[in-house]
Amino acid sequence: MGEYNISGYMPIHIGDLFYDPLKEYCGFYIVSKYVSPEMNSTSEILKIFSRRGVEVLNTSSYRRDLTVFDFVVVDLTGRKELKNELLTEIRELFGERLLSMECIESDVRGFMYNVKGFPVIIKFFGEEQRSGALTLPTWRNFFYSLIQTFSTGGFTILWFQGRGMGEWAGSDIKRLNPALTDTDKLKIALARLQALGWGKFELAEAGEKFVIRIHDNLECVATADIADYECSLTRGLFGGLFHILFEKEYICTETKCIKRGNDYCEYVLTI
């Protein structure tokens, strides 16, 4: 995985899971009415835990219309008697704004996560699209298994899979505002890939040829220890995406790769 710094990247956590058999974790699920930005429900909840000296491990907050959903994971090891007091204090503070509240404990001691956090979604121009995250080791196993089973034929399978993914993404983006140029739609497509964790994308050149650079390319990072691996999924994806967005067939060539010692992966697309 690439190196992150405060000025360059902000890692996004999806559904953190906590486990320590010596701990007593608890999840507070609070649903309340949204009033105004000045009355931030998450901040109010955190202040209660802070005053009580309760360690907060994770917070998740989501707002739909005028309803706010908060899930806070805390460590109550050796202090389980505080649970009811905390619930009472939250109830008194929120008053009529409180719609529902529960304290969730796992059947497995020391195991806790946001059990209310489902499904995982990405909001794309106001439309919620369900997604399913895969860890980097899972991606690595996916790539490795294909190559191990089908040898060089695995690269062909990956290219066609990428092609289909790119065509679907292109069709999804094609329906956006017709006033957008095809290049603008390409920038949106790359931004969505980045938002989904596929890498840090840069459109370095656009015109007779297109040059796309990817820092921390997911496919490349996941296959770092697979000898002679070709990033066929990414090449196929760009081929399918460009075919739909520009209604032409483009040849996608990888000219640089972090596995060859370059700082980024670079793909050149030409007709």
Long-range contacts (C-beta under 8 A, 24 or more apart in sequence): 1-136, 1-216, 1-221, 2-200, 2-215, 2-216, 2-221, 9-200, 12-197, 13-58, 14-120, 14-133, 15-113, 15-114, 15-117, 15-120, 15-133, 16-57, 16-58, 16-73, 16-113, 16-114, 17-111, 17-112, 17-113, 18-57, 18-58, 18-73, 18-110, 18-111, 18-112, 18-113, 19-108, 19-110, 19-111, 19-112, 20-110, 21-109, 21-110, 22-77, 22-110, 23-75, 23-77, 23-109, 23-110, 24-75, 24-76, 24-77, 24-78, 24-80, 24-105, 24-109, 24-110, 25-57, 25-73, 25-74, 25-75, 25-76, 25-77, 25-105, 25-106, 25-110, 25-111, 25-112, 26-73, 26-74, 26-76, 26-80, 26-83, 26-103, 26-104, 26-105, 26-112, 27-71, 27-72, 27-73, 27-74, 27-103, 27-104, 27-105, 27-112, 27-113, 27-114, 27-115, 27-116, 28-70, 28-71, 28-72, 28-74, 28-86, 28-87, 28-90, 28-101, 28-102, 28-103, 28-104, 29-69, 29-70, 29-71, 29-100, 29-101, 29-102, 29-103, 29-104, 29-116, 30-69, 30-70, 30-71, 30-72, 30-90, 30-94, 30-98, 30-100, 30-101, 31-67, 31-68, 31-69, 31-70, 31-98, 31-99, 31-100, 31-101, 32-67, 32-68, 32-70, 32-94, 32-97, 32-98, 32-99, 33-66, 33-67, 33-68, 33-96, 33-97, 33-99, 34-63, 34-65, 34-66, 34-67, 34-68, 35-97, 39-97, 41-68, 41-70, 41-94, 41-97, 42-68, 42-70, 42-72, 44-93, 44-94, 45-70, 45-72, 45-90, 46-72, 48-86, 48-89, 48-90, 48-93, 49-74, 49-86, 52-82, 52-85, 52-86, 54-79, 54-82, 54-86, 57-112, 58-114, 60-114, 60-117, 67-99, 69-116, 71-114, 71-116, 71-117, 73-112, 73-113, 73-114, 122-192, 122-195, 122-196, 124-172, 124-192, 125-176, 131-196, 133-197, 136-218, 136-221, 136-222, 139-218, 139-219, 139-222, 140-222, 140-223, 140-226, 143-219, 143-222, 143-223, 143-226, 143-229, 143-233, 144-223, 144-226, 147-226, 147-229, 155-230, 155-232, 156-232, 158-232, 158-233, 158-236, 159-232, 159-233, 159-235, 159-236, 159-239, 160-236, 161-233, 161-236, 162-232, 162-233, 162-234, 162-235, 162-236, 162-237, 162-238, 162-239, 162-240, 163-236, 163-237, 163-239, 163-240, 164-236, 164-240, 165-233, 165-236, 165-237, 165-240, 166-236, 166-237, 166-238, 166-239, 166-240, 166-241, 166-242, 166-243, 166-244, 167-240, 167-241, 167-243, 167-244, 168-240, 169-193, 169-237, 169-240, 169-241, 169-244, 170-240, 170-241, 170-242, 170-243, 170-244, 170-245, 171-244, 173-245, 174-244, 174-245, 182-245, 182-246, 185-245, 186-210, 186-241, 186-242, 186-245, 189-241, 189-245, 199-265, 202-264, 204-266, 208-270, 209-268, 209-269, 209-270, 210-242, 210-250, 210-268, 210-269, 210-270, 211-266, 211-267, 211-268, 211-269, 212-238, 212-266, 212-267, 212-269, 213-256, 213-264, 213-265, 213-266, 213-267, 214-264, 214-265, 214-266, 214-267, 215-263, 215-264, 217-258, 217-264, 217-265, 220-257, 220-258, 220-259, 220-265, 221-258, 223-259, 224-259, 229-259, 230-254, 231-257, 231-265, 234-265, 234-267, 235-267, 238-267, 238-269, 239-269, 242-269
